[in-house]
Amino acid sequence: MAKLEDKEITLKMVFSKGETNTGKKKLMSLSIKSINKGASDDDIYQLANELASLQSLPLLGIHRLQSEIVVDE
């Protein structure tokens, strides 16, 4: 029987870089791989906000990306 096995957690932060001449938002993303699998959502949220405070750009979004693989038990 197959089951899901956690592979990796990535923190992705999206920042605003302003707007283009046509009014579309310019975005920049920053990803950090290999986040501890035991990190809670609150831990990740706090980490992202602390890292964002080092940026001059405003933080628009925080994403927790979790990849899993299907393995045979």
C-alpha angles and dihedrals in degrees: 000000000000125000138179118256123193111246109173143340120217127191113215121189123191120207132189117241095182127257137308123240088267093054099256117139118255111217134191124193131201121197128194116193132202097039111176109273090223093059112120124224088254091053092052092046091051093046092050092050092048091050091045090056087066091058126082091213122085116254113238103175147005119210129188108204115193120186121197134185128214112237135177113251 
